[in-house]
Amino acid sequence: MTTSPLDSFMSGALHPIFGLDHILAMVVVGVWALQIGGRAIWAVPLGFVTTMAFGFVAARAGVSLPFVEPIIVISSIVLGLCALFVLRLYVPFAIALAGFFGLFHGHAHGAELGNATPLAFGIGFVLVTATLHALGILMAQYMKRVSENAPRILGGFSALLGLSLLFG
C-alpha cells in the first residue's frame, strides 16, 4: 500500500536531510558554484538537480548503478576539494562533474522510495536539494564577508567529513 501524497512528499523532503553525505555534497555544490561565479551560480546546482531527477527515474525503472553509496560519499569529498581549492572549471565541466554526482544521489533516492508515491517523493527531495544548494550559496556569500577564505574552509570541512564517512 502506498502512502499519501503528503506523507510521500515529506518522506522525500526529509531523505536528503537525514544523510550527512547528502547534506555535505548538496551544500558544497552551492558554495563551489558561487566561487566559480557568473552563470555557474545557477547552472551548476541546476545540473546537479537535473541529473539527480534522471537518477531517480532510472532507479525506479530498474536501472542499476554500481557503487552508489561510496560515490555519494566521494561526492562530498571531491566537491569539498573543489571548493577548498576554488577550482574554477569551465562551466560545462563543472556542470558535468556536479551532474555526475547528482545522478548517483538521485539513484539512491529512487532506490529508497519504499511505499511512497514516486511523484510526491521526487518533488520533495528535489525541492529540498535545491534549497540546500541555495543555502550553500547564501552561506558562502555571507562567509566571504567575514573572510575570503571562509568558503574554502567549508569545502575542506566537507572533504574531511566525507573522508571520515568513507573510512570511519
DSSP file (Angstrom, degrees, kcal/mol; ACC not computed):
  #  RESIDUE AA STRUCTURE BP1 BP2  ACC     N-H-->O    O-->H-N    N-H-->O    O-->H-N    TCO  KAPPA ALPHA  PHI   PSI    X-CA   Y-CA   Z-CA
    1    1 A M              0   0    0      0, 0.0     2,-0.2     0, 0.0   114,-0.0   0.000 360.0 360.0 360.0 133.3    0.0    0.0    0.0
    2    2 A T        -     0   0    0      1,-0.1   114,-0.2   114,-0.0     2,-0.1  -0.481 360.0-116.8 -83.3 156.4    1.4    3.4   -0.9
    3    3 A T        -     0   0    0    112,-1.9   114,-0.1     1,-0.2    -1,-0.1  -0.396  42.4 -80.9 -84.7 168.4    1.4    6.3    1.5
    4    4 A S     >  -     0   0    0     -2,-0.1     4,-2.8     1,-0.1   113,-0.3  -0.227  40.9-109.9 -65.4 158.4   -0.5    9.5    1.0
    5    5 A P  H  > S+     0   0    0      0, 0.0     4,-2.7     0, 0.0     5,-0.2   0.887 119.5  50.4 -57.4 -39.1    1.0   12.2   -1.3
    6    6 A L  H  > S+     0   0    0      2,-0.2     4,-2.6     1,-0.2     5,-0.2   0.936 112.0  46.2 -66.3 -44.8    1.7   14.5    1.6
    7    7 A D  H  > S+     0   0    0      2,-0.2     4,-2.4     1,-0.2    -1,-0.2   0.895 113.7  50.2 -62.5 -38.8    3.5   11.7    3.6
    8    8 A S  H  X S+     0   0    0     -4,-2.8     4,-2.5     2,-0.2    -2,-0.2   0.913 110.0  49.9 -64.8 -43.1    5.4   10.8    0.4
    9    9 A F  H  X S+     0   0    0     -4,-2.7     4,-2.7     1,-0.2    -2,-0.2   0.939 112.5  47.1 -59.5 -47.8    6.4   14.4   -0.1
   10   10 A M  H  X S+     0   0    0     -4,-2.6     4,-2.3     1,-0.2    -2,-0.2   0.887 110.4  52.5 -63.9 -38.8    7.6   14.7    3.4
   11   11 A S  H  X S+     0   0    0     -4,-2.4     4,-1.5     1,-0.2    -1,-0.2   0.923 112.6  45.2 -62.0 -43.7    9.5   11.5    3.1
   12   12 A G  H  < S+     0   0    0     -4,-2.5    -2,-0.2     1,-0.2    -1,-0.2   0.886 112.7  51.2 -65.5 -39.2   11.2   12.7    0.0
   13   13 A A  H  < S+     0   0    0     -4,-2.7     4,-0.4     1,-0.2    -2,-0.2   0.857 113.7  44.2 -67.2 -34.9   11.9   16.1    1.6
   14   14 A L  H  X S+     0   0    0     -4,-2.3     4,-1.7    -5,-0.2     3,-0.4   0.744  94.3  80.2 -82.4 -23.1   13.5   14.5    4.7
   15   15 A H  T  < S+     0   0    0     -4,-1.5     3,-0.4     1,-0.2     4,-0.3   0.904  94.9  43.6 -55.6 -48.2   15.6   11.9    2.8
   16   16 A P  T >4 S+     0   0    0      0, 0.0     3,-0.7     0, 0.0     7,-0.4   0.819 111.7  56.3 -66.8 -26.5   18.4   14.3    1.9
   17   17 A I  T 34 S+     0   0    0     -4,-0.4    -2,-0.2    -3,-0.4    -3,-0.1   0.804 101.1  55.8 -76.0 -28.9   18.5   15.9    5.3
   18   18 A F  T 3< S+     0   0    0     -4,-1.7     2,-0.6    -3,-0.4    -1,-0.2   0.445  95.4  73.8 -87.4   1.6   19.0   12.6    7.2
   19   19 A G    <>  -     0   0    0     -3,-0.7     4,-2.5    -4,-0.3     3,-0.4  -0.944  64.0-160.0-116.0 113.7   22.1   11.7    5.3
   20   20 A L  H  > S+     0   0    0     -2,-0.6     4,-2.8     1,-0.3     5,-0.2   0.879  95.6  55.7 -57.3 -38.3   25.2   13.6    6.2
   21   21 A D  H  > S+     0   0    0      1,-0.2     4,-1.8     2,-0.2    -1,-0.3   0.883 108.9  47.6 -62.6 -37.3   26.8   12.7    2.9
   22   22 A H  H  > S+     0   0    0     -3,-0.4     4,-2.5     2,-0.2     5,-0.2   0.948 112.8  47.6 -66.6 -48.4   23.8   14.1    1.1
   23   23 A I  H  X S+     0   0    0     -4,-2.5     4,-2.6    -7,-0.4     5,-0.3   0.935 111.5  50.4 -59.9 -47.7   23.8   17.4    3.0
   24   24 A L  H  X S+     0   0    0     -4,-2.8     4,-2.4     1,-0.2    -1,-0.2   0.946 114.0  43.5 -56.7 -51.4   27.6   17.9    2.6
   25   25 A A  H  X S+     0   0    0     -4,-1.8     4,-1.6    -5,-0.2    -1,-0.2   0.909 115.3  48.3 -63.0 -42.5   27.5   17.4   -1.1
   26   26 A M  H  X S+     0   0    0     -4,-2.5     4,-1.0     2,-0.2    -1,-0.2   0.888 114.4  44.1 -70.6 -39.1   24.4   19.5   -1.7
   27   27 A V  H  X S+     0   0    0     -4,-2.6     4,-1.8    -5,-0.2     3,-0.5   0.928 112.8  51.6 -68.6 -44.2   25.5   22.4    0.4
   28   28 A V  H  X S+     0   0    0     -4,-2.4     4,-2.9    -5,-0.3     5,-0.2   0.761  99.3  64.7 -70.2 -23.0   29.0   22.4   -1.1
   29   29 A V  H  X S+     0   0    0     -4,-1.6     4,-2.4     2,-0.2    -1,-0.2   0.928 106.1  45.3 -58.9 -43.7   27.6   22.4   -4.6
   30   30 A G  H  X S+     0   0    0     -4,-1.0     4,-2.0    -3,-0.5    -2,-0.2   0.905 112.5  50.2 -66.0 -41.7   26.2   25.9   -3.8
   31   31 A V  H  X S+     0   0    0     -4,-1.8     4,-1.9     1,-0.2    -2,-0.2   0.950 114.0  44.5 -60.3 -49.8   29.4   27.0   -2.2
   32   32 A W  H  X S+     0   0    0     -4,-2.9     4,-2.2     1,-0.2     5,-0.2   0.890 109.9  55.4 -64.5 -40.4   31.5   25.9   -5.2
   33   33 A A  H  X S+     0   0    0     -4,-2.4     4,-2.2    -5,-0.2    -1,-0.2   0.901 108.1  49.2 -60.2 -41.0   29.0   27.4   -7.7
   34   34 A L  H  < S+     0   0    0     -4,-2.0    -1,-0.2     1,-0.2    -2,-0.2   0.897 108.7  53.5 -65.3 -39.4   29.4   30.8   -6.0
   35   35 A Q  H  < S+     0   0    0     -4,-1.9    -2,-0.2     1,-0.2    -1,-0.2   0.892 109.2  47.7 -63.5 -38.8   33.1   30.5   -6.1
   36   36 A I  H  < S-     0   0    0     -4,-2.2    -1,-0.2    -5,-0.1    -2,-0.2   0.922 101.1-171.1 -66.4 -42.7   33.1   29.8   -9.9
   37   37 A G    ><  +     0   0    0     -4,-2.2     3,-1.6    -5,-0.2     4,-0.2  -0.137  38.4  59.8  82.9-177.6   30.7   32.8  -10.3
   38   38 A G  T >  S-     0   0    0      1,-0.3     3,-1.5     2,-0.2     4,-0.3  -0.236 121.4 -12.1  58.6-140.1   28.7   34.0  -13.3
   39   39 A R  T >> S+     0   0    0      1,-0.3     4,-2.9     2,-0.2     3,-1.0   0.671 124.1  77.9 -69.0 -15.2   26.2   31.6  -14.7
   40   40 A A  H <> S+     0   0    0     -3,-1.6     4,-1.8     1,-0.2    -1,-0.3   0.794  78.1  73.9 -62.4 -26.0   27.7   28.8  -12.7
   41   41 A I  H <4 S+     0   0    0     -3,-1.5    -1,-0.2     1,-0.2    -2,-0.2   0.861 117.0  16.2 -58.6 -35.8   25.9   30.1   -9.7
   42   42 A W  H <> S+     0   0    0     -3,-1.0     4,-1.8    -4,-0.3    -2,-0.2   0.736 124.8  58.0-104.1 -30.2   22.6   28.8  -11.1
   43   43 A A  H  X S+     0   0    0     -4,-2.9     4,-2.4     2,-0.2    -3,-0.2   0.880 102.7  51.1 -74.2 -38.4   23.9   26.3  -13.8
   44   44 A V  H  X S+     0   0    0     -4,-1.8     4,-2.0    -5,-0.2    -1,-0.2   0.959 114.3  42.7 -67.1 -49.9   25.9   24.0  -11.5
   45   45 A P  H  > S+     0   0    0      0, 0.0     4,-2.7     0, 0.0     5,-0.2   0.906 114.3  52.5 -60.6 -38.3   23.2   23.4   -9.0
   46   46 A L  H  X S+     0   0    0     -4,-1.8     4,-2.7     1,-0.2    -2,-0.2   0.897 107.5  52.0 -63.8 -38.7   20.7   23.0  -11.8
   47   47 A G  H  X S+     0   0    0     -4,-2.4     4,-2.2     2,-0.2     5,-0.2   0.904 110.7  48.3 -61.8 -41.1   22.9   20.4  -13.4
   48   48 A F  H  X S+     0   0    0     -4,-2.0     4,-2.1     2,-0.2    -2,-0.2   0.953 114.2  45.0 -62.6 -50.2   23.0   18.5  -10.1
   49   49 A V  H  X S+     0   0    0     -4,-2.7     4,-2.1     1,-0.2    -2,-0.2   0.889 112.6  51.8 -63.9 -40.2   19.3   18.7   -9.6
   50   50 A T  H  X S+     0   0    0     -4,-2.7     4,-1.8     1,-0.2    -1,-0.2   0.946 113.8  41.1 -64.0 -49.2   18.5   17.7  -13.2
   51   51 A T  H  X S+     0   0    0     -4,-2.2     4,-2.6     1,-0.2    -1,-0.2   0.810 110.1  60.1 -71.3 -26.7   20.7   14.6  -13.3
   52   52 A M  H  X S+     0   0    0     -4,-2.1     4,-2.2    -5,-0.2    -1,-0.2   0.917 104.9  49.4 -62.1 -42.5   19.5   13.8   -9.8
   53   53 A A  H  X S+     0   0    0     -4,-2.1     4,-2.3     2,-0.2    -2,-0.2   0.900 110.4  50.4 -63.0 -40.4   16.0   13.6  -11.2
   54   54 A F  H  X S+     0   0    0     -4,-1.8     4,-2.7     1,-0.2    -2,-0.2   0.905 109.3  51.3 -63.4 -40.7   17.3   11.3  -14.0
   55   55 A G  H  X S+     0   0    0     -4,-2.6     4,-2.3     2,-0.2    -2,-0.2   0.888 108.9  51.4 -62.6 -39.0   19.0    9.1  -11.5
   56   56 A F  H  X S+     0   0    0     -4,-2.2     4,-2.2     2,-0.2    -2,-0.2   0.940 112.0  45.7 -61.4 -49.1   15.7    8.8   -9.5
   57   57 A V  H  X S+     0   0    0     -4,-2.3     4,-1.8     1,-0.2    -2,-0.2   0.898 111.3  53.3 -62.7 -41.2   13.8    7.8  -12.7
   58   58 A A  H  <>S+     0   0    0     -4,-2.7     5,-2.6     1,-0.2     4,-0.3   0.921 109.2  48.2 -61.1 -44.1   16.5    5.4  -13.6
   59   59 A A  H ><5S+     0   0    0     -4,-2.3     3,-1.3     1,-0.2    -1,-0.2   0.911 111.0  50.5 -62.9 -41.8   16.3    3.7  -10.2
   60   60 A R  H 3<5S+     0   0    0     -4,-2.2    -1,-0.2     1,-0.3    -2,-0.2   0.807 107.6  54.7 -65.7 -28.8   12.5    3.5  -10.4
   61   61 A A  T 3<5S-     0   0    0     -4,-1.8    -1,-0.3    -5,-0.2    -2,-0.2   0.453 123.2-105.8 -84.0  -0.6   12.9    1.9  -13.9
   62   62 A G  T < 5 +     0   0    0     -3,-1.3     2,-0.4     1,-0.3    -3,-0.2   0.547  69.7 147.4  90.0   7.8   15.1   -0.8  -12.5
   63   63 A V      < -     0   0    0     -5,-2.6     2,-0.3    -6,-0.2    -1,-0.3  -0.638  36.1-148.7 -76.1 128.0   18.4    0.5  -13.9
   64   64 A S        -     0   0    0     -2,-0.4    -5,-0.0    -3,-0.1    -1,-0.0  -0.763   9.6-161.2-100.5 147.3   21.2   -0.3  -11.5
   65   65 A L    >   -     0   0    0     -2,-0.3     3,-0.6    39,-0.1     2,-0.2  -0.961  22.5-118.6-120.2 141.5   24.3    1.8  -11.0
   66   66 A P  T 3  S+     0   0    0      0, 0.0     5,-0.1     0, 0.0     0, 0.0  -0.502  86.8   5.4 -79.0 149.4   27.5    0.4   -9.4
   67   67 A F  T 3> S+     0   0    0     -2,-0.2     4,-2.3     1,-0.1     5,-0.2   0.800  73.4 160.6  57.7  37.8   28.9    1.8   -6.2
   68   68 A V  H <> S+     0   0    0     -3,-0.6     4,-2.0     1,-0.2     5,-0.2   0.951  71.0  42.6 -58.0 -54.7   26.1    4.2   -5.5
   69   69 A E  H  > S+     0   0    0      1,-0.2     4,-2.0     2,-0.2    -1,-0.2   0.922 115.1  48.1 -64.9 -45.3   26.7    4.7   -1.8
   70   70 A P  H  > S+     0   0    0      0, 0.0     4,-2.8     0, 0.0    -1,-0.2   0.904 111.7  51.1 -60.9 -37.6   30.5    5.0   -2.0
   71   71 A I  H  X S+     0   0    0     -4,-2.3     4,-1.9     2,-0.2    -2,-0.2   0.865 106.4  54.7 -68.5 -33.4   30.2    7.5   -4.9
   72   72 A I  H  X S+     0   0    0     -4,-2.0     4,-1.1    -5,-0.2    -1,-0.2   0.936 111.8  43.9 -62.3 -44.9   27.7    9.6   -2.8
   73   73 A V  H >X S+     0   0    0     -4,-2.0     4,-1.1     1,-0.2     3,-0.6   0.924 111.7  53.3 -64.6 -43.1   30.3    9.8    0.0
   74   74 A I  H 3X S+     0   0    0     -4,-2.8     4,-3.2     1,-0.2     5,-0.3   0.823 100.0  64.0 -61.1 -30.6   33.1   10.5   -2.5
   75   75 A S  H 3X S+     0   0    0     -4,-1.9     4,-2.5     1,-0.2     5,-0.4   0.890  99.6  51.3 -61.6 -38.3   30.9   13.4   -3.9
   76   76 A S  H <X S+     0   0    0     -4,-1.1     4,-0.9    -3,-0.6    -1,-0.2   0.826 114.3  45.5 -68.0 -28.8   31.2   15.2   -0.6
   77   77 A I  H  X S+     0   0    0     -4,-1.1     4,-2.5     2,-0.2    -2,-0.2   0.956 117.1  41.1 -75.2 -53.7   35.0   14.8   -0.7
   78   78 A V  H  X S+     0   0    0     -4,-3.2     4,-2.2     2,-0.2    -2,-0.2   0.932 118.9  44.7 -63.8 -47.8   35.5   15.8   -4.4
   79   79 A L  H  X S+     0   0    0     -4,-2.5     4,-1.8    -5,-0.3    -1,-0.2   0.873 112.6  53.3 -66.3 -35.3   33.1   18.7   -4.3
   80   80 A G  H  X S+     0   0    0     -4,-0.9     4,-2.8    -5,-0.4    -1,-0.2   0.905 108.8  49.1 -62.8 -41.1   34.5   19.8   -1.0
   81   81 A L  H  X S+     0   0    0     -4,-2.5     4,-2.7     2,-0.2    -2,-0.2   0.869 106.4  56.6 -66.1 -35.9   38.0   19.8   -2.5
   82   82 A C  H  <>S+     0   0    0     -4,-2.2     5,-2.8     1,-0.2    -1,-0.2   0.909 113.1  41.0 -59.9 -41.1   36.7   21.8   -5.5
   83   83 A A  H ><5S+     0   0    0     -4,-1.8     3,-0.8     3,-0.2    -2,-0.2   0.892 112.9  54.3 -73.5 -39.9   35.5   24.4   -3.0
   84   84 A L  H 3<5S+     0   0    0     -4,-2.8    -2,-0.2     1,-0.2    -3,-0.2   0.920 118.9  33.6 -59.1 -44.9   38.7   24.2   -0.9
   85   85 A F  T 3<5S-     0   0    0     -4,-2.7    -1,-0.2    -5,-0.1     3,-0.2   0.309 106.7-125.2 -95.9   9.0   40.9   24.8   -3.8
   86   86 A V  T < 5 -     0   0    0     -3,-0.8     2,-0.9     1,-0.2    -3,-0.2   0.928  32.3-162.5  46.0  56.0   38.5   27.2   -5.6
   87   87 A L      < -     0   0    0     -5,-2.8     2,-1.5    -6,-0.2    -1,-0.2  -0.576   5.8-163.0 -73.6 104.0   38.6   25.0   -8.7
   88   88 A R        -     0   0    0     -2,-0.9    -1,-0.1    -3,-0.2     3,-0.1  -0.610  17.2-179.7 -93.2  78.1   37.2   27.3  -11.4
   89   89 A L        -     0   0    0     -2,-1.5     2,-0.1     1,-0.1     5,-0.0  -0.345  44.3 -84.1 -71.3 155.9   36.4   24.8  -14.1
   90   90 A Y    >>  -     0   0    0      1,-0.1     4,-1.9    -2,-0.1     3,-1.5  -0.457  52.4-113.5 -54.4 131.8   34.9   25.8  -17.4
   91   91 A V  H 3> S+     0   0    0      1,-0.3     4,-2.8     2,-0.2     5,-0.2   0.826 114.0  53.3 -51.2 -44.9   31.2   25.9  -16.5
   92   92 A P  H 3> S+     0   0    0      0, 0.0     4,-2.1     0, 0.0    -1,-0.3   0.869 110.7  48.8 -59.9 -32.4   30.1   23.0  -18.7
   93   93 A F  H <> S+     0   0    0     -3,-1.5     4,-2.5     2,-0.2    -2,-0.2   0.889 110.7  49.8 -71.2 -38.5   32.8   20.8  -17.0
   94   94 A A  H  X S+     0   0    0     -4,-1.9     4,-2.6     2,-0.2     5,-0.3   0.905 111.3  49.3 -64.5 -40.8   31.6   22.0  -13.5
   95   95 A I  H  X S+     0   0    0     -4,-2.8     4,-3.0    -5,-0.2    -2,-0.2   0.924 111.2  50.0 -62.2 -43.9   28.1   21.1  -14.5
   96   96 A A  H  X S+     0   0    0     -4,-2.1     4,-2.5    -5,-0.2    -2,-0.2   0.903 111.9  47.4 -62.8 -42.0   29.2   17.7  -15.7
   97   97 A L  H  X S+     0   0    0     -4,-2.5     4,-1.7     2,-0.2    -2,-0.2   0.957 116.5  42.3 -65.4 -50.1   31.1   17.0  -12.5
   98   98 A A  H  X S+     0   0    0     -4,-2.6     4,-2.5     1,-0.2    -2,-0.2   0.908 115.0  52.4 -61.5 -40.9   28.2   18.1  -10.3
   99   99 A G  H  X S+     0   0    0     -4,-3.0     4,-2.2    -5,-0.3    -1,-0.2   0.874 102.9  57.4 -64.4 -38.3   25.8   16.3  -12.6
  100  100 A F  H  X S+     0   0    0     -4,-2.5     4,-1.0     1,-0.2    -1,-0.2   0.944 112.5  41.0 -55.8 -48.4   27.7   13.0  -12.4
  101  101 A F  H  X S+     0   0    0     -4,-1.7     4,-2.1     1,-0.2     3,-0.3   0.871 109.8  59.0 -70.2 -35.7   27.4   13.0   -8.6
  102  102 A G  H  X S+     0   0    0     -4,-2.5     4,-2.8     1,-0.2     5,-0.2   0.876  99.0  59.7 -58.6 -38.0   23.8   14.2   -8.8
  103  103 A L  H  X S+     0   0    0     -4,-2.2     4,-2.0     1,-0.2    -1,-0.2   0.905 108.1  44.2 -56.8 -43.3   22.9   11.1  -10.9
  104  104 A F  H  X S+     0   0    0     -4,-1.0     4,-2.1    -3,-0.3    -1,-0.2   0.872 111.4  52.4 -73.0 -37.6   24.1    8.9   -8.0
  105  105 A H  H  X S+     0   0    0     -4,-2.1     4,-1.9     2,-0.2    -2,-0.2   0.936 112.0  47.1 -61.4 -44.9   22.3   10.9   -5.3
  106  106 A G  H  X S+     0   0    0     -4,-2.8     4,-2.5     1,-0.2    -2,-0.2   0.885 108.6  54.4 -64.1 -39.2   19.1   10.6   -7.3
  107  107 A H  H  X S+     0   0    0     -4,-2.0     4,-2.4    -5,-0.2    -1,-0.2   0.912 107.2  51.1 -61.5 -41.9   19.5    6.9   -7.8
  108  108 A A  H  X S+     0   0    0     -4,-2.1     4,-1.3     1,-0.2    -1,-0.2   0.909 109.4  50.4 -62.3 -41.2   19.8    6.5   -4.1
  109  109 A H  H  < S+     0   0    0     -4,-1.9     3,-0.4     1,-0.2    -2,-0.2   0.929 112.3  47.3 -61.3 -44.2   16.6    8.4   -3.6
  110  110 A G  H >< S+     0   0    0     -4,-2.5     3,-0.9     1,-0.2    -2,-0.2   0.854 110.7  51.1 -66.4 -35.0   14.8    6.3   -6.1
  111  111 A A  H 3< S+     0   0    0     -4,-2.4     3,-0.3     1,-0.2    -1,-0.2   0.732 111.6  48.2 -73.9 -21.9   16.1    3.0   -4.6
  112  112 A E  T 3< S+     0   0    0     -4,-1.3    -1,-0.2    -3,-0.4    -2,-0.2   0.016  74.9 115.4-108.2  27.0   15.0    4.0   -1.1
  113  113 A L    X   +     0   0    0     -3,-0.9     3,-1.5     1,-0.2     2,-0.2   0.845  44.5 176.8 -65.8 -37.2   11.5    5.1   -2.1
  114  114 A G  T 3   -     0   0    0     -3,-0.3    -1,-0.2     1,-0.2  -112,-0.0  -0.467  67.0 -23.2  66.2-134.4    9.7    2.4   -0.1
  115  115 A N  T 3  S+     0   0    0     -2,-0.2  -112,-1.9     2,-0.1    -1,-0.2   0.301 103.7 124.3 -92.7   8.1    5.9    2.7   -0.2
  116  116 A A  S <  S-     0   0    0     -3,-1.5  -112,-0.1  -114,-0.2    -3,-0.0  -0.290  73.9-102.4 -70.3 153.7    6.0    6.4   -1.1
  117  117 A T     >  -     0   0    0   -113,-0.3     4,-2.6  -114,-0.1     5,-0.3  -0.666  33.0-137.2 -72.5 122.3    4.2    7.8   -4.1
  118  118 A P  H  > S+     0   0    0      0, 0.0     4,-2.9     0, 0.0     5,-0.2   0.871  96.3  48.1 -55.8 -45.2    7.1    8.5   -6.6
  119  119 A L  H  > S+     0   0    0      2,-0.2     4,-2.6     1,-0.2     5,-0.2   0.947 115.8  42.6 -64.0 -48.6    6.0   11.9   -7.9
  120  120 A A  H  > S+     0   0    0      2,-0.2     4,-2.1     1,-0.2    -1,-0.2   0.912 115.9  49.4 -64.4 -42.1    5.4   13.4   -4.5
  121  121 A F  H  X S+     0   0    0     -4,-2.6     4,-2.3     2,-0.2     5,-0.2   0.933 112.1  49.1 -60.0 -46.6    8.5   11.8   -3.1
  122  122 A G  H  X S+     0   0    0     -4,-2.9     4,-2.3    -5,-0.3     5,-0.2   0.902 109.3  50.8 -61.8 -43.6   10.5   13.2   -6.0
  123  123 A I  H  X S+     0   0    0     -4,-2.6     4,-2.4    -5,-0.2    -1,-0.2   0.908 109.8  53.0 -61.0 -40.8    9.1   16.7   -5.7
  124  124 A G  H  X S+     0   0    0     -4,-2.1     4,-2.0     1,-0.2    -2,-0.2   0.940 112.7  40.4 -61.2 -49.8   10.1   16.6   -2.0
  125  125 A F  H  X S+     0   0    0     -4,-2.3     4,-2.2     1,-0.2    -1,-0.2   0.834 114.0  53.8 -74.4 -28.8   13.7   15.7   -2.5
  126  126 A V  H  X S+     0   0    0     -4,-2.3     4,-2.5    -5,-0.2     5,-0.2   0.935 110.8  46.4 -66.5 -45.0   14.2   17.9   -5.5
  127  127 A L  H  X S+     0   0    0     -4,-2.4     4,-2.0    -5,-0.2    -2,-0.2   0.912 114.7  46.3 -64.3 -41.9   12.9   21.0   -3.6
  128  128 A V  H  X S+     0   0    0     -4,-2.0     4,-2.5    -5,-0.2    -1,-0.2   0.894 111.7  51.8 -69.0 -38.3   15.0   20.2   -0.5
  129  129 A T  H  X S+     0   0    0     -4,-2.2     4,-2.3     2,-0.2    -2,-0.2   0.941 110.5  47.8 -61.7 -46.6   18.1   19.6   -2.7
  130  130 A A  H  X S+     0   0    0     -4,-2.5     4,-2.4     1,-0.2    -1,-0.2   0.878 111.4  51.9 -61.2 -37.1   17.6   23.0   -4.4
  131  131 A T  H  X S+     0   0    0     -4,-2.0     4,-2.6     2,-0.2    -1,-0.2   0.899 108.2  50.4 -66.1 -40.6   17.1   24.6   -1.0
  132  132 A L  H  X S+     0   0    0     -4,-2.5     4,-2.1     2,-0.2    -2,-0.2   0.879 110.0  50.7 -65.7 -37.0   20.4   23.1    0.2
  133  133 A H  H  X S+     0   0    0     -4,-2.3     4,-2.1     2,-0.2    -2,-0.2   0.942 111.7  47.6 -62.0 -46.6   22.2   24.4   -2.9
  134  134 A A  H  X S+     0   0    0     -4,-2.4     4,-2.8     1,-0.2    -2,-0.2   0.888 109.3  54.0 -62.4 -38.9   20.7   27.8   -2.2
  135  135 A L  H  X S+     0   0    0     -4,-2.6     4,-3.0     1,-0.2    -1,-0.2   0.907 107.3  51.1 -61.1 -41.8   21.8   27.6    1.4
  136  136 A G  H  X S+     0   0    0     -4,-2.1     4,-2.3     2,-0.2    -2,-0.2   0.907 110.9  48.2 -61.5 -42.3   25.3   26.8    0.3
  137  137 A I  H  X S+     0   0    0     -4,-2.1     4,-2.4     2,-0.2    -2,-0.2   0.940 114.6  45.3 -62.8 -47.6   25.3   29.9   -2.0
  138  138 A L  H  X S+     0   0    0     -4,-2.8     4,-2.5     2,-0.2     5,-0.2   0.900 112.6  50.8 -65.2 -41.0   24.0   32.1    0.8
  139  139 A M  H  X S+     0   0    0     -4,-3.0     4,-3.1    -5,-0.2    -1,-0.2   0.928 111.4  48.3 -61.4 -44.4   26.4   30.7    3.4
  140  140 A A  H  X S+     0   0    0     -4,-2.3     4,-2.1    -5,-0.2    -2,-0.2   0.896 110.8  51.0 -64.8 -40.0   29.3   31.3    1.0
  141  141 A Q  H  X S+     0   0    0     -4,-2.4     4,-0.8     2,-0.2    -1,-0.2   0.940 115.3  42.5 -61.1 -46.5   28.2   34.9    0.3
  142  142 A Y  H >X S+     0   0    0     -4,-2.5     3,-1.0     1,-0.2     4,-0.9   0.927 113.3  51.7 -66.1 -44.8   27.9   35.6    4.0
  143  143 A M  H >X S+     0   0    0     -4,-3.1     4,-2.9     1,-0.3     3,-0.6   0.841 101.2  61.6 -63.4 -33.8   31.1   33.9    4.9
  144  144 A K  H 3< S+     0   0    0     -4,-2.1    -1,-0.3     1,-0.2    -2,-0.2   0.790  98.1  58.7 -64.2 -26.1   33.1   35.8    2.2
  145  145 A R  H << S+     0   0    0     -3,-1.0    -1,-0.2    -4,-0.8    -2,-0.2   0.848 111.2  41.1 -68.9 -33.1   32.1   39.0    4.1
  146  146 A V  H << S-     0   0    0     -4,-0.9     2,-0.3    -3,-0.6    -2,-0.2   0.924 138.7 -13.2 -78.2 -48.2   33.9   37.6    7.2
  147  147 A S    ><  -     0   0    0     -4,-2.9     3,-1.1     1,-0.1    -1,-0.3  -0.965  52.5-133.6-156.9 137.3   36.9   36.1    5.3
  148  148 A E  T 3  S+     0   0    0     -2,-0.3     4,-0.3     1,-0.2    -4,-0.1   0.796 111.1  50.4 -61.0 -27.5   37.6   35.5    1.7
  149  149 A N  T 3> S+     0   0    0      1,-0.2     4,-2.0     2,-0.1     3,-0.4   0.560  82.9  92.3 -88.6  -8.8   38.9   32.0    2.8
  150  150 A A  H <> S+     0   0    0     -3,-1.1     4,-1.9    -7,-0.3    -1,-0.2   0.892  85.1  49.8 -58.0 -44.0   35.8   31.0    4.8
  151  151 A P  H  > S+     0   0    0      0, 0.0     4,-1.9     0, 0.0    -1,-0.2   0.866 108.8  54.6 -62.9 -31.7   34.0   29.3    2.0
  152  152 A R  H  > S+     0   0    0     -3,-0.4     4,-2.5    -4,-0.3    -2,-0.2   0.903 105.2  52.8 -64.3 -40.0   37.2   27.4    1.3
  153  153 A I  H  X S+     0   0    0     -4,-2.0     4,-2.7     1,-0.2    -1,-0.2   0.898 106.3  53.2 -62.5 -40.1   37.3   26.2    4.9
  154  154 A L  H  X S+     0   0    0     -4,-1.9     4,-2.2     2,-0.2    -1,-0.2   0.902 108.7  50.1 -61.3 -40.6   33.7   24.9    4.4
  155  155 A G  H  X S+     0   0    0     -4,-1.9     4,-2.3     2,-0.2    -2,-0.2   0.919 111.2  48.2 -62.4 -43.8   34.8   23.0    1.4
  156  156 A G  H  X S+     0   0    0     -4,-2.5     4,-2.6     1,-0.2    -2,-0.2   0.887 109.5  53.2 -63.1 -39.2   37.7   21.5    3.4
  157  157 A F  H  X S+     0   0    0     -4,-2.7     4,-2.6     2,-0.2     5,-0.2   0.913 109.0  49.4 -61.1 -43.7   35.4   20.6    6.2
  158  158 A S  H  X S+     0   0    0     -4,-2.2     4,-2.6     1,-0.2    -2,-0.2   0.923 111.4  49.0 -61.5 -44.9   33.1   18.8    3.7
  159  159 A A  H  X S+     0   0    0     -4,-2.3     4,-2.4     2,-0.2    -2,-0.2   0.915 112.6  47.6 -62.8 -43.3   36.0   16.9    2.3
  160  160 A L  H  X S+     0   0    0     -4,-2.6     4,-2.2     2,-0.2    -2,-0.2   0.920 112.9  47.4 -65.6 -43.7   37.3   15.9    5.8
  161  161 A L  H  X S+     0   0    0     -4,-2.6     4,-2.2     1,-0.2    -1,-0.2   0.905 111.2  52.7 -64.0 -39.0   33.9   14.7    7.0
  162  162 A G  H  X S+     0   0    0     -4,-2.6     4,-2.4    -5,-0.2    -2,-0.2   0.913 108.4  50.2 -60.8 -42.5   33.5   12.8    3.7
  163  163 A L  H  X S+     0   0    0     -4,-2.4     4,-2.7     1,-0.2     5,-0.3   0.899 109.3  51.3 -61.8 -40.2   36.8   11.1    4.3
  164  164 A S  H  X S+     0   0    0     -4,-2.2     4,-1.7     1,-0.2    -1,-0.2   0.867 111.4  47.8 -66.9 -34.2   35.7   10.2    7.8
  165  165 A L  H  < S+     0   0    0     -4,-2.2    -2,-0.2     2,-0.2    -1,-0.2   0.885 114.4  47.1 -69.5 -37.9   32.4    8.7    6.5
  166  166 A L  H  < S+     0   0    0     -4,-2.4    -2,-0.2    -5,-0.2    -1,-0.2   0.898 130.4  19.5 -70.9 -41.1   34.3    6.8    3.8
  167  167 A F  H  <        0   0    0     -4,-2.7    -2,-0.2    -5,-0.2    -3,-0.2   0.484 360.0 360.0-109.6  -4.9   37.0    5.3    6.1
  168  168 A G     <        0   0    0     -4,-1.7    -3,-0.1    -5,-0.3    -1,-0.1   0.452 360.0 360.0 -89.9 360.0   35.4    5.7    9.5
